[in-house]
Amino acid sequence: MPKTCDDARAFWVTAPGKGEIRGEVLPEPKPGDIAVNTLYSGVSRGTEALVFNGRVPAAEYARMRAPFQSGDFPAPVKYGYANVGTVSEGPAALVGRNVFCLYPHQTRYIVPADAVHVLPEGLPPARTVLAANLQTAVNGLWDAAPRIGDRVCVIGAGTVGCLAAWLAARICGCRVELVDIDPAKASVAASLGVAFRSPAGAQPEADVVVHASGNPEGLSTALEIAGFEATIVELSWYGDRPAALRLGERFHSRRLTLKSSQVGSISPAQRARWTGKRQMNLVFELLGDPDLDALISGEDSFEDLPSVLARLAARPGGAMCHRIVYE
């Protein structure tokens, strides 16, 4: 028999620009299922702002579904993919363990045991809300393929951009710049050990450019600063917004490569040997660095999520990762 609505509560986008907390009926666990009590979830600022505002293109409705999404775009829809919780029911080896799951914002849920990633001992669950964003950044750096000593420019100091810059700065000899229009992001860049520049101050002749601002103007900046035959990796997702670019100028004469990167598939450079599980284990290892706490720019309670997401979606580039706390 299904459990009562009182056993779980979830955040739903009920119409473009509106959301509410709803009771959820949980299914009876099947063999191999586990129950998870959520500790934290993370708001993936760029994507969730587009979903909240109803900006998912109709042609992308199927491809943009989250693994445990309920409902359909544009609304009503239960969407999200950064959930950290504790296993309360299931195999004895998992009960009491903290896990990460690509699950929406919900207080408690039932999933197959193989849908979760068990956190290593000692990894703070509160920091692990960054896992999905860091997985995106890892895949983006694999696609960008910077080499020892390269000049790397990351445009857009949101969560994914900051993580990409942080990763690139750990490649021997790489000089990394993080570019953003918001000067307040300079302190975050400093905490991550990378240089900060305004778009006007970005250094030319970059060997690799990673664009993660979500704004076509940032991509235009990428075309301006990329060196001869350099690669520009596009990590932004624009939803239903068009992106106008001047491709008759430097893009053509400098033989630039514009390349998309998306976390739904492992980079071709690594796909033959890497699985999603191996990739997530790497993400957990990288999340052991306490410097990444600088990317959590705020937190609110789950019950306040409708007003919180409305505020965040109104200015999606304003903050970093926003953590949701569950009692």
C-alpha positions as CSV (number, residue, x, y, z in Angstrom):
1,M,0.0,0.0,0.0
2,P,1.3,3.5,-0.7
3,K,2.3,5.6,2.3
4,T,0.4,8.7,3.2
5,C,1.1,12.2,1.8
6,D,2.4,13.2,5.2
7,D,5.4,11.0,4.8
8,A,7.1,13.3,2.3
9,R,6.9,16.8,1.0
10,A,8.3,18.1,-2.3
11,F,8.8,21.3,-4.2
12,W,6.9,21.7,-7.4
13,V,7.0,24.4,-10.1
14,T,3.2,24.8,-10.5
15,A,3.4,27.5,-13.3
16,P,6.1,29.6,-14.9
17,G,7.4,31.8,-12.1
18,K,5.5,30.0,-9.3
19,G,6.1,27.1,-7.0
20,E,4.7,25.4,-3.9
21,I,5.4,22.6,-1.4
22,R,3.2,19.5,-1.9
23,G,2.6,16.3,0.0
24,E,3.9,13.2,-1.7
25,V,2.6,9.7,-1.7
26,L,5.6,7.3,-1.4
27,P,5.4,3.9,-3.0
28,E,6.0,0.7,-1.0
29,P,9.7,-0.1,-1.4
30,K,10.4,-3.0,-3.8
31,P,13.3,-5.5,-3.4
32,G,16.5,-3.6,-4.0
33,D,15.0,-0.2,-3.1
34,I,16.1,2.1,-0.3
35,A,14.5,5.0,1.6
36,V,16.4,8.3,2.0
37,N,15.8,11.1,4.4
38,T,17.1,14.3,2.8
39,L,19.6,16.4,4.7
40,Y,20.4,19.0,2.0
41,S,19.7,19.8,-1.6
42,G,21.3,22.3,-3.9
43,V,19.7,24.7,-6.3
44,S,21.4,24.4,-9.7
45,R,21.1,28.1,-10.4
46,G,21.2,28.4,-14.1
47,T,19.2,25.4,-15.1
48,E,16.6,25.6,-12.3
49,A,16.0,29.3,-13.0
50,L,15.2,28.4,-16.6
51,V,12.9,25.6,-15.4
52,F,11.2,27.8,-12.8
53,N,10.6,30.5,-15.4
54,G,9.2,28.1,-18.0
55,R,12.1,28.6,-20.4
56,V,12.8,25.0,-21.4
57,P,12.4,24.8,-25.2
58,A,9.6,22.4,-26.3
59,A,12.1,20.6,-28.5
60,E,14.2,19.8,-25.4
61,Y,11.4,18.6,-23.1
62,A,12.5,14.9,-23.3
63,R,16.3,15.5,-23.2
64,M,16.1,17.9,-20.2
65,R,14.2,15.5,-18.0
66,A,15.9,15.0,-14.6
67,P,16.5,11.3,-13.6
68,F,13.6,11.3,-11.0
69,Q,11.6,14.2,-12.4
70,S,7.8,14.0,-12.0
71,G,5.4,16.0,-14.2
72,D,6.2,17.6,-17.5
73,F,7.6,20.9,-18.7
74,P,6.7,23.6,-18.5
75,A,4.6,22.8,-15.4
76,P,3.6,21.3,-13.1
77,V,6.9,19.7,-12.7
78,K,9.1,18.4,-9.8
79,Y,12.7,19.1,-10.9
80,G,16.2,19.0,-9.3
81,Y,19.3,16.8,-9.2
82,A,21.4,17.6,-6.2
83,N,20.1,15.7,-3.2
84,V,22.2,14.6,-0.2
85,G,20.5,12.4,2.5
86,T,20.8,9.5,4.9
87,V,19.5,6.0,4.1
88,S,16.8,5.0,6.6
89,E,15.6,1.8,5.1
90,G,17.2,-0.8,2.9
91,P,20.2,-3.2,3.0
92,A,22.0,-3.2,6.4
93,A,25.2,-2.1,4.7
94,L,23.5,1.1,3.5
95,V,21.3,2.0,6.4
96,G,22.7,5.0,8.2
97,R,25.1,5.9,5.3
98,N,25.0,9.3,3.7
99,V,24.4,9.3,-0.1
100,F,24.1,11.6,-3.1
101,C,21.3,11.2,-5.5
102,L,20.1,13.0,-8.6
103,Y,16.7,13.6,-7.0
104,P,14.5,16.7,-6.8
105,H,13.9,18.8,-3.7
106,Q,12.0,16.4,-1.4
107,T,12.1,15.5,2.3
108,R,12.1,11.7,1.8
109,Y,12.0,9.4,-1.2
110,I,12.3,5.8,-2.4
111,V,14.8,4.9,-5.1
112,P,16.7,1.8,-6.3
113,A,19.8,1.3,-4.3
114,D,22.0,1.6,-7.4
115,A,20.6,5.1,-8.0
116,V,22.6,6.6,-5.1
117,H,26.3,7.2,-4.6
118,V,27.6,6.5,-1.1
119,L,29.6,9.3,0.4
120,P,33.1,8.5,1.6
121,E,33.6,8.6,5.3
122,G,34.6,12.1,6.3
123,L,33.1,14.0,3.3
124,P,30.8,16.7,4.8
125,P,27.3,16.1,3.4
126,A,26.7,19.9,3.4
127,R,29.5,20.4,0.8
128,T,28.3,17.5,-1.3
129,V,25.4,19.5,-2.8
130,L,28.2,20.7,-5.2
131,A,28.6,17.2,-6.6
132,A,26.4,17.6,-9.7
133,N,28.0,21.0,-10.6
134,L,31.5,19.6,-10.0
135,Q,30.7,16.6,-12.3
136,T,29.7,19.1,-15.0
137,A,33.0,21.0,-14.5
138,V,35.0,17.8,-14.7
139,N,33.3,16.8,-17.9
140,G,33.9,20.3,-19.3
141,L,37.6,20.2,-18.5
142,W,37.8,16.8,-20.2
143,D,36.2,18.3,-23.3
144,A,38.4,21.4,-23.2
145,A,41.6,19.3,-22.7
146,P,43.9,22.1,-21.4
147,R,47.6,21.1,-21.4
148,I,50.5,21.8,-19.1
149,G,51.4,25.5,-19.2
150,D,48.3,26.6,-21.1
151,R,46.7,30.0,-20.7
152,V,43.1,29.1,-19.6
153,C,40.3,31.6,-19.4
154,V,36.9,30.8,-17.7
155,I,34.2,33.3,-18.4
156,G,31.3,33.3,-15.9
157,A,32.0,33.0,-12.2
158,G,28.9,31.0,-11.3
159,T,29.3,27.7,-9.5
160,V,30.2,25.7,-12.6
161,G,32.6,28.3,-13.9
162,C,34.3,28.7,-10.6
163,L,34.7,24.9,-10.3
164,A,36.1,24.7,-13.9
165,A,38.7,27.4,-13.1
166,W,39.6,25.7,-9.8
167,L,40.2,22.4,-11.7
168,A,42.3,24.1,-14.4
169,A,44.4,25.9,-11.9
170,R,45.6,22.5,-10.6
171,I,47.2,21.5,-13.9
172,C,50.9,22.1,-13.7
173,G,52.0,25.5,-15.2
174,C,48.5,26.6,-16.3
175,R,47.7,30.3,-15.9
176,V,44.0,30.6,-15.2
177,E,41.8,33.7,-15.3
178,L,38.2,33.8,-14.1
179,V,36.2,36.5,-15.8
180,D,32.9,38.0,-14.6
181,I,31.0,41.3,-14.8
182,D,30.4,41.2,-11.0
183,P,33.5,42.5,-9.1
184,A,32.2,40.9,-5.9
185,K,33.2,37.5,-7.4
186,A,36.9,38.5,-7.0
187,S,36.9,37.3,-3.4
188,V,35.6,33.9,-4.4
189,A,38.3,33.6,-7.2
190,A,41.0,34.5,-4.6
191,S,39.8,31.7,-2.3
192,L,40.0,29.3,-5.1
193,G,43.5,30.4,-6.1
194,V,42.7,31.9,-9.5
195,A,43.1,35.4,-10.9
196,F,40.0,37.5,-11.4
197,R,39.4,39.8,-14.3
198,S,36.5,41.9,-15.7
199,P,35.6,41.2,-19.3
200,A,37.5,44.4,-20.4
201,G,40.6,43.2,-18.5
202,A,40.6,39.6,-19.8
203,Q,44.0,38.8,-21.3
204,P,44.1,38.0,-25.1
205,E,45.6,34.9,-26.8
206,A,44.1,32.3,-24.5
207,D,44.9,28.7,-25.4
208,V,41.6,27.4,-24.0
209,V,38.5,29.3,-23.1
210,V,35.6,27.8,-21.1
211,H,32.4,29.8,-21.3
212,A,29.9,29.3,-18.4
213,S,28.2,32.7,-18.0
214,G,24.9,31.7,-19.6
215,N,25.0,35.1,-21.5
216,P,25.7,35.4,-25.2
217,E,27.8,38.5,-24.4
218,G,30.2,36.2,-22.5
219,L,30.5,34.0,-25.5
220,S,31.3,37.0,-27.6
221,T,34.1,37.8,-25.2
222,A,35.4,34.3,-25.5
223,L,35.7,34.7,-29.3
224,E,37.6,38.0,-28.8
225,I,40.3,36.6,-26.4
226,A,40.8,33.1,-27.9
227,G,44.2,32.7,-29.5
228,F,44.9,31.3,-33.0
229,E,43.3,27.8,-33.4
230,A,42.2,27.8,-29.8
231,T,39.2,25.9,-28.5
232,I,36.2,27.5,-26.8
233,V,34.1,25.1,-24.8
234,E,30.5,26.1,-24.2
235,L,29.2,25.0,-20.8
236,S,26.2,27.4,-20.7
237,W,22.6,26.3,-21.4
238,Y,20.5,29.1,-22.8
239,G,17.1,27.5,-22.7
240,D,14.8,29.1,-25.3
241,R,17.0,32.2,-25.7
242,P,18.8,32.7,-29.0
243,A,22.5,33.5,-28.9
244,A,23.7,36.0,-31.6
245,L,27.4,35.8,-32.5
246,R,29.8,37.5,-34.9
247,L,31.2,34.6,-36.7
248,G,32.6,36.6,-39.6
249,E,35.3,38.2,-37.6
250,R,37.9,36.5,-35.4
251,F,36.1,33.1,-35.3
252,H,36.7,32.6,-39.0
253,S,40.1,34.2,-39.5
254,R,41.7,32.6,-36.3
255,R,40.3,29.2,-37.1
256,L,38.7,28.9,-33.7
257,T,36.8,25.8,-32.5
258,L,33.5,26.2,-30.7
259,K,32.6,23.0,-28.8
260,S,29.6,22.2,-26.6
261,S,29.9,20.2,-23.4
262,Q,27.1,18.6,-21.5
263,V,27.2,16.4,-18.5
264,G,24.6,13.9,-19.7
265,S,27.3,12.0,-21.6
266,I,30.9,11.4,-20.5
267,S,33.4,13.3,-22.7
268,P,34.5,11.3,-25.7
269,A,38.1,11.6,-24.6
270,Q,37.3,9.5,-21.5
271,R,34.2,7.5,-22.5
272,A,36.0,4.3,-23.4
273,R,37.3,3.8,-19.8
274,W,35.2,5.9,-17.5
275,T,31.7,5.2,-16.1
276,G,29.4,7.5,-14.3
277,K,30.3,5.8,-11.0
278,R,34.0,6.2,-11.5
279,Q,33.4,9.9,-12.5
280,M,31.4,10.5,-9.3
281,N,34.1,8.8,-7.2
282,L,36.5,11.3,-8.6
283,V,34.1,14.1,-7.8
284,F,33.9,13.0,-4.1
285,E,37.6,12.9,-3.9
286,L,37.9,16.4,-5.2
287,L,35.1,17.6,-2.8
288,G,37.4,16.8,0.1
289,D,39.0,20.3,-0.4
290,P,37.5,22.7,2.2
291,D,38.3,25.6,-0.1
292,L,35.1,24.7,-2.1
293,D,33.0,25.8,0.8
294,A,33.5,29.3,-0.6
295,L,31.0,28.3,-3.4
296,I,28.1,27.9,-1.0
297,S,26.9,31.5,-0.9
298,G,23.8,31.0,1.2
299,E,21.2,28.6,2.5
300,D,17.5,28.5,3.4
301,S,15.1,26.0,4.8
302,F,13.1,23.6,2.6
303,E,9.8,25.2,3.7
304,D,10.9,28.5,2.3
305,L,11.9,27.1,-1.1
306,P,9.0,28.6,-3.2
307,S,10.0,32.1,-2.3
308,V,13.7,31.3,-2.4
309,L,13.6,29.9,-5.9
310,A,11.5,32.9,-7.1
311,R,14.2,35.2,-5.7
312,L,17.1,33.2,-7.2
313,A,15.4,32.8,-10.6
314,A,14.9,36.6,-10.8
315,R,18.7,37.0,-10.8
316,P,20.2,33.7,-11.7
317,G,23.8,35.1,-12.1
318,G,23.8,36.8,-8.7
319,A,24.9,34.1,-6.3
320,M,26.8,30.8,-6.2
321,C,25.4,27.5,-5.1
322,H,22.4,27.9,-2.8
323,R,21.9,25.2,-0.2
324,I,18.5,24.0,1.1
325,V,18.4,22.6,4.6
326,Y,15.9,20.0,5.7
327,E,14.9,19.4,9.3
